[in-house]
Amino acid sequence: MSKTLVIVESPAKAKSIGKLLGKKYTIKASMGHVRDLPKSQFGVDVEHGFTPKYITIRGKGEIIKELRTAVKKADRVLLASDPDREGEAIAWHLANVLEIDENAPCRIEFNEITKQAVQNAVKAPRPIDYNRVNAQQARRILDRLVGYKLSPLLWRKVKKGLSAGRVQSVAVRLICDREEEINAFVPEEYWTLTAVFTRRGKDPFEAKLYKIGDKKAEIKNQAQIEEILKELKGVSYRVVKITRREKTRQPAPPFTTSSLQQEAYRKLNFTARKTMMVAQQLYEGLELGKEGPVGLVTYIRTDSTRVAVQAQMDARAYVQEKFGPGYVPEKPRQVAARGRAQDAHEAIRPTAVEREPEAIKQYLTPDQYKLYKLIWSRFVASQMSPAIIETTSIDITGGRYTFRAAGSVVKFPGFTRVYVESRDDETKEEEGVLPALSEGEALEVKSLTPKQHFTQPPPRYTDATLVKALEEKGIGRPSTYAPILETIIKRGYVVREKKQLVPTELGMVVVDLLKKHFPDIIDVEFTAQMEESLDRIEEGEMDWVRVIQDFYGPFQETLARAEEEIGQVTVSDEVSEEICEQCGRNMVVKMGRYGKFLACPGFPECRNTRPLLEPTGVPCPQCKGELVVRRSKKGRKFYGCSRYPDCDFVVWDEPSGEKCPRCGGILVIKKGRGEQEELECINEQCRYRVDREKKAGSNGEAARDVAAGSKLVEEKPSFDSWHNDALLPLMGAKSGRTATRGTGGRS
């Protein structure tokens, strides 16, 4: 019996495909790349056409040996790595290592791991696509040229251990530029005026000052608002205009890689890296009881919103059966690809719309279930009818002042029955029914409430908004967003603080240096143009060697000039008030692998280090110590007792300094819906919760109970394995608080 060997990247994928193809096929996993450029050498022959020197990746020897044995036993070999540039490069390296004719039909690809898709792919093998391989090879060599030429310059001129990357440096620049905007921002004062009207003492409703005379109301200071209040004393009010209109709200398209990372961050609090890790598991296949291993979603690295015709038909049939014919649009919805989109693959969608999240929840981890539900819901909603909303606005005049009340009512929910997209700049729509009024009707005013505001600076980037900015500016591609984020944080250029990306002093210094001496490397438009060149290599329109030559010549000249012009750059350490107990010097703040710590400036004579304790002013509930800010190995903030190891109390969320009115426990600050801050008791038997803003204004009337165990609880941070350089603890679970698998304890 003839035997076909299929080589994929991972064991999970091998298991899923093995079930679909049957006994005539042997499935093996290469565990990703088997060859790469050497880490200890430059690895690129610049003098001879930028020829790369590939070596076997350490630890892959046994895998290659096993694959060679399997190739000898097979009558046919098919390379089934992922359907993108990276996957094509893996297939090419495997063909070289295993001595497979890369011009023969040895390469197969599929967008989803389903029986039909895999069997169709096996029937239509093709040769290796050299254009894709060259595009990936060009990216790899460009990144090596920048990294291995520019990073040593930073080591010599700034600090050892730094790195500069062709794309990561631009991402850091965006964050630094935003920080400069924030620092330069000058807030401006303005006021709003809210009136509460009634109709003969009934049906009170709010309206905001909208116009003064014929101009839009702009109140800039307290003197102006006081003058307005004086003029409004004794004024009679009348309804002058009522406007009703229907608004159609369209569903969001199915996910691309970028939009999935953004929405998973907003709705699930997943980092880009975590999103891609879990999504890869869903794509490669999971055990679903008697059904066996099944690929649950289509390929997860895509910039397309296109959907296969059959998948649309299946979704329309599902929606009609589940919700009725009114929820199915007249024509299947297709969203046009964006300008820079490669559109090589479908959007991210479930492989079978009938496979509802709740039906398979028991087979998934909590994280897998959450992400699958997000993908499934978004796809189903994208194929549903729009929502119809009736909006009403009422204009009320009092003298020369016009107030406007607004409300909206959902007439037909449409796709919102399944899913509503989150937004970074989300503002709450005016909801609810306004009282039935008629034009010319007189109203009474119950109250006039002025409120002072100040304009706000542009917000710092979050994981979601940075990914969005990178995509919009054409920097990087779907597979690169998560590695970019992880790299700039790992290198100490950026830290996460309350979900925001904040540049460090080191990041600001490096970006300033690169702006001055390497403007192209740090230029957003230049980087975007390079991405377009890589796309054109893939399409066969440009020669990859020529693209690298055009880049390397000017880069080499700039590098030589910078070596002469740049003097020694000093990133001065912050001096603390803490005294080194060994030599008496004032200790300084240093940045280590796990965050900031205190070190003696007398190094190497004095090697004393100490944890950097950032006080919160909140007493420890277990002892007489104080809670201080600490960081985990992965840089995530948590709060622990200053008297560790005598006291090991720790908590993830920021202590508010207030005690629970019910049990006396600590109230911590949590983000509720819409980023609203809430206070929650850490006592699991109590779990008292209150809206922070409403509590301040209404003496805690908004308090509500959350039943113990009704929501997933994060793993508790631990003080285990404390490091001498203050570089903070492992994140293991300790007794005292329940740890639940996959609930966000791994940041």
N, C-alpha and C positions, 0 to 999 in steps of 0.2 A: 504494500500500500504506500503510495507517494505521501510524503510528509512535507508540510510547509511550516517554516519557522517564522514567527512574527515577533519582532523586537520592539518593545515599547519602553517608556521611561521609568515607570514605577510598578511595584508589585500590585498595588490596588487596581491600576489600569489593566495589568496582565490578568488579574483574576476576573475582572468584569468581561474582558474580551474573550477569555478562554471559555467562559460559559456560553457566549454567543456563537462561537465558531465551531465548537465540537472537537471530536477526537482526532480529526485529520490535521489539526493544527497544534503546534507546540508554541507556547507563549513565554517569552523571557523578558526580563527587565534590565535595562542598562544602568538604572539609577541615575538618570540625567546624563550630563556630558561625560565622556571618557577621556577627552583630550582638551588641553587649553594652553595658553601661553604660560611660561614658567613664572612663578612669583619672585624668584630670587634673581632673575635676569631681565633685561629689557625685552628680549624675545622678538624684536622686529629688525630685520636687515634693511635699514634705510637706504643703503647704497645700491641695493639690488631689487628695486621695485617694491619695497616695503614687504618683503617676503616674511611671513610669520614663522616662528619656530614653535611648533606644537609638541608638547610632551604628554605622556600619559599622566593623568591626575593621580596623585598619591592615594593609595588604597583601592584603586580600580583594577589592579593586576589580576586578582582572582576572578573578578566579574568578566574581564576580557577573556581570560582562559576558559571560563565556563561557556561564554558565547561562541568562541572558536570551535569548541567541541560540538556544540549544538549545530553550528553551521555545517560542519563536516557530515553530520548525520541527516541533514535536510536536503530535499530535492529542490526546494525553492526558499529564498529568504526575502521577507518583506519588512521594511523599516517603517514603523508606524508611530514615530514621535509626533509631538503636537503640530497642528497645522499653521505654523507661523515661521518667521525667519529663524528664531532660535531652534525650533524643532527641525527645520530643514538643515541647519548647521550640525545638529546632533546626528541626523541621519547620514550626512556627508562624512563626518568623523568616523562613525561606525563602519561605513562602507570602506574607508581607507584602512582602518585597523583590522577589519575582518576580511579584507581582500575580496570585497564584493564589487562587481562591475557596476560603477555608479551610473553608467550610460544605459544599462539594461533596465527594464521595468521592475525596479526594486522598492519603490517608494509609494506608500499609500497614506491617505489622510482622510479624516472624518471630523465633522463638526460636533457630533454628539455620539455618545457610546450607547447606541441602540442597535438592535438586531439588523434592521434594514440598512442603517447607515454603514455599519461595519461590513456587512456582507457585500454591499454595493462597492465599497472601497476595495475589498479584496479582489473583486472582479475587474477592477480598472487601475492596476498599478502603472506607474510612470517612472521615468528616469529622475535622478536628483535635479532639482531646479537650481542651476548655478547662480542665477540672478539673485535669488533669495539668500543663498549661501554668501555671495559676495557682499550683499547689503549688511548682513550680520557681521561678516568678517571686517568690513570697513568700519562699522561702529566700534567693534572690539579694538581694532588697531588705533583708531582716533582716540579712544579713551585711554589706551595704553600710552600713546605719545604725550598726551596732556598730563596724565597722572604721573608717569615715570620721569618726565622732563621738568614739570613745574613743581611737583611736590618737593623734590630735593632742594630747590631754590627756597621754598618756604622754610624748610628745616634749617638751612644755613642763615637765613635772614630774620626769621621770626622765632620759631620754636620747633624742636624735634617732634616727630610724630604727626605733623599736620599733613593734610592731603588736599589737592585741588582736583576737581573733576570737570570735565567738559560741560556736563549738565548740572551736577550738584551745585557748582559754584554760582550758576545763574539762579537756582532756587534760593540759595542763601542770600543772594543780592535782593531778590524780591522781598524777602523777609526784613532785611536791613533797611531797604528803601522805605518800606511801610513804617518801620520804627522811627525813621527820621521824620516822616510826615507827622506821626503822632507827637513826637517831641516838639516839632515846630508849630503845632496847631494852637491857635489862640481861640478859646471858647467865647461865643457871643451869647449874651443874655436875650431871652425872649419870654413872653408870657402868653398863656391861653386863658380863655374865659368860658366856663361851662355853666349853662343855665339849666335849671329843672323847671319844666312847664307842666301845668295841669289844665284840664278842661273841666271847669266847674268843680274843682277840688278832687277830681278823679283821674285815674290813668296817668300818673306822673311819668315823664320821659325826659331824657337829656338832649340838649342841643348845644353845639359849640359856636362861638362867635366866628362868623365866616367872612363878612364884609363890613367895611366902614365906608358908607357912601357907595361909590361905584368901584372902590378898590378893595383888593383882598386884605383882610385884617393882618397887620404886622405890628405887634406890640413889643417894643424893645426894652422897656424899663418900667419900674414900679410907678414912677410919676405918671406915665401914660395910662396905666391900668387904673390908677386912682381917679384920674380925670374921667375915664370912661364910666366907672362906677357912679361917679357923681351925676353924670349926664343921664344915666339910666334910672335914677331915682324917680319914682312916680310915673314912669313911661308906661303906656299901654302897648300890648303886644297883639299881633294879628297874623294869621296864616296868609301868606301872599302867593305861595306857589307849591304845588304838590306834583312831583314827577315820579312816575312809575315806569320801569322798563325791565324787560327780560334780558338776562345775560346768560350766554352759553359758555360753559367751562369744559374745555377739552381735557382728556386724560393725558398724562405724561407718556412718552414712548417707552418701550421696553429698555432694559438696562444696557448701557455700554460698560466697559471696564471702569471708566472714569466716573460715570453717574452712579454705578454700584458702590464704589468706594465712598463717594460723597454721602449717599443716602444711608449706607450702613453705619457711617460715622454719626450722622445726625440722629437716626432712629435707634441704633443698637449700641452706639458708643464704641464701635470697632475701629481700631486703627486700620490703615490701608493694608499693612502687612497681614494682620489677622484676617481681614476680609478675604484677601487672595488665598491665604492658606486654607480657610474653610471652604471657599468656593472651589478650589482645586480638588478637595475631597468629594464635593458634590458632583463635580464633573467626572472624576475618575471612577466613581462607583462605590456604593455602600450596600452592605447586606440588608435586605428587606425580608427577613424571615424565609418563608418557603419560596419566595420569588428569587432569592439569591442575590448576588451582587448586581446592582443596577446603577447606571449613570443617570443622575437626576436632573442635571442641567446641561445645556450646550456649552461650547467652548467659551472660556471666561476671559480671554484676552482679545477684545474686539473694540473697534470704534464705530461700528455700524448699528443702526436701529432697524435694519432690514429684517423681515421675518419670512420664513419659507411659507409658500402658499398652503401646503397641507397643514402646517401648524396653525395658520390663521383659520382654516376651515374647522379644525378640531376645536379651537377656542370658541368660535362662533356657535358651534353646536352645543358646547358645554354651557355657554352663557344662556342660550335660549332655553335649554332644559332646566337650568338652575334658577334663573331669574325671570324668564318670560321673553317673548319676542320684542317687547318694547325696549329691552336693554341691548339689542343687537343693532349696530348701525347699518344703514342701507348698503354701504359698500365697505369692504375690508379696508382698514386704515393702514396706510404706509407713510412713514416719515422720511423725508428726503435726507440723504447723508450730508454732513457738513462739508465745507470747502476742503479741509485738510484730511478728511477721513479716507482711509484706504479702502474701506468697505469690502474687505476680503472675506469676512465671515458674517454670519447672522448676529443679531442682538443676543444677549444672554436671556434664555428662557427655559422653562421646564421642558424636559424631553417628552413628557406626557402630561397634558393639562388635566387629565382625569385623576392623576396621582395627587390628591389633595394633601396639604401639609398635615392636617390633623390625622389623616388615615395612616401616615407613616411615622408619626411623631415618636412612637415607642421605640423605633429602630435608630433614631438619631440622637446625637448629643444635643444639649440645649443650644449650643452655638450653631450647629448644623441646622437644627430645626428653625431657629430664628432667621438665618440667612436664606434658607430654602423658601420659607413663607414669604419673605420680602420679595424674592425673585418671582415666585409663583403669583403673588398678588399683583405685582406691578405689571406682569405680562397679561394676566386675565383682564385687569382694568384697562390696559391699553387697547384692547379689542372690543370695548363696550361703548355704549352710547354716551354722549356728553351729559353733564349735569345741567339742569336749567334752574337758574336762580332769579327770583323776582326781587329787584332792588327798589326801595322807596326813599326819596329824599324830600324833606319838608323844609321850606324856607319861611322863617318867622321874622317879622320886622318889629323893632321898637325904636321909634325915632329914626335916626340915620344908620342904625345898626341892624345887621341881618344875621340871624342865627340859623344854623342848618342842623337838622336831625336826620340821621341815616339809619336804615335798617334793611335787612335782607331775609328772605324766606326761600327755602329750597322747595321748588315746585315739583321737580323730578330729580331724584338722587343720581341716577345713571351710574357711572363708574365708581362714584364715591361709596357705593354699597360695599366695594371690595378694597379700595385703596385710595389714599390721598397723599400726594407728594409733599415732602418737607422742603422748606426754603431757608437759605442762610439769612436772608433779610426779611424773614417772615413778620408781617404785621397782622394783627388780629382784625378780621373783617367785622364790621358792625353787623350783629346778628339780632334776630328777634323781630317781633311784629310791633310796629308803631300803632298808636291808637287811630281809629277811624276819624279823620278830620276832613273838613271841607275848606276850600279857599275862601278867605274873608272872615273865618271864624276867629273870635276873640279868645285869648288864652291868659291865664294867670301865671306869674312867675313865683315859684316857691323859694328859690335861692339862686344866687350868682356866686360862683366859686372861681376866683382867680388862682392861677398856679404858675410859679416861676420855673423856667427851664433854661438849660444851656446847651448850645450845639455841641455835638460829640465828635471827637476825632475819628478818622476811619478805623475800623476794628483791626486788630492783629489777625494774621492768618491763623486758621485752624487747619487740621489735616484736610478737611473737606474743601475749604475755600482755596487752599494752596493747590490741591489737585485740579480744581476747576480752573484756576489761573494758569497753571502749566498747560492744560489742554487748550484753553482759549488762545494762548500765545504761541502754541505749536512747539512747546519745549518737551522733549521726551515723547514716548509713545506708551500705549496701554500697559505694556509689561514693565515699564521703568518707574512708574509713579511711586509704588511702594518702596522699592530699593532706594530711591532718591531721599525719601523722608527718613528712612532708617539710617542712612549714611550720614546725613547732616546732623542728626541728633547724636549718633555714636561718636562722631568726630569732635563733639563739643562746640560746634558753631551755633547750635540752636538748642533750646530746652523747651519742654512742654510745661506750661504753668496754667492750671485751670483750663485745660484744653486748648490754650493758645500757644502759638509758636513764637518764642521770644529769642532774639539773637543775643548771644553772649558777647562780652567785650572782645574775645578772640575772634568771633565771627565778623564783628564790625571792622576790626583791624585788617583781617585777611581780605575782606571785600574791598575796603578802601585801597589797599595795595594793588589788588588785581584791577580795579577800575583805572588806576593811574598808569600802570605799566602794561596791562594786558586787556585793553578795552574790548577787543574782539571776543576773547574767551568769556568775558563776563557780560557781553552784550546780548540782550534778549532776541533782537531781530536776527543777528548773526547766527545764533544757536538754532533759531527756527528755520533759517535758510539751509543750514546743514542737515536738519531733519528732512527737509524736502529733497535734498540731494540724495540722501539714503533711500528715500522712497523711489526716486528716479532710477537709482541703481537696481532696485528690486524689479522695476518695470522694464529694465533692459535699455534705458534711455541714456545712461551715463556709465563711464568706465570707473570702477572703484579705485584703481590706482591713481587715475588722474585727479579724482576728488581729494584723495589724501595728499597728493603732490601740491595741489593748489592751496591746501591748508598749511602744510608743513613748512614750505619755504618762508612765508612771512612770519610764521610762528617761531621758527628757529632764529630769525633775525631779531625779533622782539625779545626772545629769551636771552640772547647774548647781550643786548643793550640793557636789559633789566639787571643782569648780573653786575654790570658796572655801575649803574645808576642807584640801585637800591642800597642804602646803608643798613646797618643793624637796627631792626625794629624791636623795641622792647614793649612787651605787654606787662605793665606794672601790676604787681600783686597788691590786692587790697590788704592794708594793715589792720589787724584787729586789736582789741583791747586785752585779749587773752595773753597771758605771760607764759612762756615756755618754762616749765618747772625744772628742766635740766640745765638750761644755760641763761635764763633770765631775759631773753629777747622777746619783743612783741611778735606773736605768731602771725602769719599771713594766710590769706585765703587762697587755696589752690584748687584747680579743677582736675579730678581724677576720672577713672573709668566709670565710676558710679556716682559722680556728682562732686560738689564742692566739699572740701575738708580743710582743716587747719594744719599748717606745717611750720616748722621752725625755719626761719630764713638763713640759719647757719649751716644748712646742708652743704657739703657732705659731713662736716665735722659733727653736727648734731642732726640726728635723723628722727627726732621726735615728731609724731603726728597725733592728731586728735580729731574726733568727730566735730563737725560744725553744727552747733546746737542753735537753731533759730527759735527764739521763744515765742509762745502764743499768748502768754498771760492767763492761760486757763489751768486751774489746779488739776492734778491727776486725781481721778475718782477712787484710786486704790491706795494712795499713800499721800505723803505731804509734799511730793515733788510737783514739778510743772510740766505740762505737755509741750514738747518741742517738735519742730518740723524735721523730718528725716527723709531720706530717699532710699528706695529699693535699688537693687543691682541694675534694674532696667530704667532707672531714673524717675520712677513714679513717686510722688510725694505721699508720705503717710505721717502719722502723728503718734509719738511715743513718749513715755515718761523719761524725764531727764535723769532719774536715779537708776536707770538700767546699769548693771544687771540685777540690782536689788529689787526693782519693780519692772515687770515685763508687760505692762499695759500698753496696747497699741490699737489704733483705729485708722481706717482709710480716710474717712471724711473729716473735713475741717471742723474742729469743735467750735461751737458758737459762743461759749462762755455762759450759756443759760442752762438752768436745770429744768428737768421735766416736771411739770406741775402735778403729774399723776404719780410717778414713782420715785422722783428725785434723781434719776439718772442724767447722764449728759445728753444734751441736744446737739446734733451735728448738722451741718449745712449740706443739703442735697439740692440738686437741680431737678425741679419738677417739669411739667409740660410747658413748652414755650420758653425754656430756660428760666422759668420763675423759681426763685430760691424758696426752699421749704426747710423747716427744722424737723428733725426726726430723732426720736429717742433710740439710743443704741441697745436698750434692753429689749430682747426679742419677745419677752412675755408681755411687754407693754406696747412698743412700737407706736407710741403717740406721735402724731404728725400734724404740723400746722403750717399754713402759708405764712412766710415771714413778713411780707408786706401787710397782709390783712391783720396779722397778729398785732403789728405795731399800731394799726389804726382802729382795731375793733376789739381789743382786749382778748384776743384768742378765740373769737367766735367761729373762726374757720377751722378749728381743730377737728380732726377726724381720726378714727381708729383704723389701723391696718392689722388685720388678723395675723397672728404669729404663723409663719410658714406660708403665707399667701403669696410671697414673692421670693425669687432666688436671692440667696445671701452670698456675698463675695467671700472668697478665701480671706482669712485674717492674716495681715502681715505679721512677720515674726522677727525676733531679734537673734534668731539662730545664726551662727557662723558670722559673727561680727569681725570686720577686718581691721587690722592695725592702722591702716591709712584712712580710717573713718569711712570706708567706702561701702558701707551699709549692707543691709541684711538680705538674706535669701527670703523668698516669699512663700514660706511653707505654712500649712495650717497648724494652729495650736488649739488646745482644748479651750473651751470657753465660748466659742462661737462656731456655728455649723459651717462647714465648707461644702459647697456644692459644685460638682464638676462643670467646668465651662462657663462660669458665671461672670467672667471678667476679672478674675483674680490674676490672670496673666496679662499684663499690659504690654 
